[in-house]
Amino acid sequence: MKTRPCWVEIDTKRLEANFQFLNTLAAPHAELLAIVKANAYGHGLSLCATAAVRAGARWLGVTSVEEGVVARAACPEAHVLVIGGVFPGQGVDVLQHRLTAVVWEPGQLDELETASQAAGAKPNSIPVHLEIDTGMSRQGVDAGGLELALARFRPGSPLKLEGVMTHLFAADEADGRVTETQLARLDKVLGEIGTAGLLPEWLNVGNSAALVAGQAETIADLASRHGLRAMLRPGFALYGLTPDFDPDFQNVPPSVTAARTKLQPVLSWKTRVVSMRTVPAGAVVGYNGTFVATESMRLALIAVGYADGLDRHLGNRFRLLVRGQRAPLAGRISMDQAVLDVTEIPGVNVGDEVVVLGSQGDQTITAFDHATATDTIPWEVFTRIGQRVQRVEV
Ligand SMILES: *Cc1c(COP(=O)(O)O)cnc(C)c1O
């Protein structure tokens, strides 16, 4: 069915090119897992997962088992890593859809063991990646829990320790000391895993910032010292943005400069002018009349509101593109609509395309622009684009 004109265009060719560029930063040291969690950062999970696989990705990373089922349907061959936990009752789906769970809680291991035994799984046949907390205090086994966690992979268990994972939480920081500390902790844990007689295949570490900053080789060295292969997990950069590094970042590596020129934004967000009106000086616009016309003004109503993910804080504070020019948002943003002041832009008419995020003519609005204006990060700008905004492949 045709929807109201508020849509997102996904340039999957750009996503493929981004993956291939990122792969040049990883290869030959490390494999890349394409992060498509949170509906591919709002870009559309199936579209982006298939594009990443076309570009050569063998691994996909999703938030949940639910997302894993969608990724599996789109990509029958890929390894699908579920990074946000397996919840009670989901073990059966993990097995049925051949997902690879990240685990760190005893309850998650229980859930998978029970489901594996019920399915008659052979020993050492159900792969999991064990997450290690190396300092972020978010998810992962801490130093005190390691021995018990490793004991779960006793001979005869259906579970197989296929990977060891951690999350670098400050790879964009200038001095690199946090990352060094995390990798040192990981080194120690890998030693203990070896001592326990376990031989995982993958060391799964590092986001876009780590990859773009040139950490793949360091991570690969650590992995190979313990007989593992390295895997990095870019998300943000896959969607065409280069992470913002700490301004004091020392000796900005050539990979960062290359990323800034090579990575291409994948998503554009668009709407159309729904109706036009001219109001006299003194007219007020929108809820509570926070915008007052200072002269006779031309206003364009557009089909995007905060229920579509346009942050309400942008009312009276941000410009969108129409006819290749920047038009200010006038008044409060409504749930489903907003108003542009197009007094200074001749010829605007019903049906004109309006760019909320992306390019028109020689003008561009980036996710960083939205994020700066609303005091957040581009990741959140993408992920709050509403479910009802149709994702269209271009
Ligand atoms: C989201 C996420 C990533 C990707 O991070 P980006 O900064 O978007 O590249 C990697 N690993 C884990 C565990 C994540 O949660």
The ligand as an SDF file (V2000), in Angstrom:
LIG
                    3D

 15 15  0  0  0  0  0  0  0  0999 V2000
   26.7330   -1.7320   18.7920 C   0  0  0  0  0  0  0  0  0  0  0  0
   27.8810   -2.5940   19.0030 C   0  0  0  0  0  0  0  0  0  0  0  0
   28.9590   -2.5860   18.1080 C   0  0  0  0  0  0  0  0  0  0  0  0
   29.0690   -1.6210   16.9520 C   0  0  0  0  0  0  0  0  0  0  0  0
   29.4240   -0.3350   17.4260 O   0  0  0  0  0  0  0  0  0  0  0  0
   29.6730    0.8740   16.3860 P   0  0  0  0  0  0  0  0  0  0  0  0
   30.2630    1.9220   17.2410 O   0  0  0  0  0  0  0  0  0  0  0  0
   28.3330    1.2780   15.8730 O   0  0  0  0  0  0  0  0  0  0  0  0
   30.5640    0.3760   15.3430 O   0  0  0  0  0  0  0  0  0  0  0  0
   29.9540   -3.5110   18.3080 C   0  0  0  0  0  0  0  0  0  0  0  0
   29.9070   -4.3780   19.3430 N   0  0  0  0  0  0  0  0  0  0  0  0
   28.9030   -4.3830   20.2360 C   0  0  0  0  0  0  0  0  0  0  0  0
   28.9190   -5.3610   21.3470 C   0  0  0  0  0  0  0  0  0  0  0  0
   27.8740   -3.4890   20.1080 C   0  0  0  0  0  0  0  0  0  0  0  0
   26.8930   -3.5020   21.0060 O   0  0  0  0  0  0  0  0  0  0  0  0
  1  2  1  0
  2  3  1  0
  2 14  2  0
  3  4  1  0
  3 10  2  0
  4  5  1  0
  5  6  1  0
  6  7  2  0
  6  8  1  0
  6  9  1  0
 10 11  1  0
 11 12  2  0
 12 13  1  0
 12 14  1  0
 14 15  1  0
M  END
$$$$
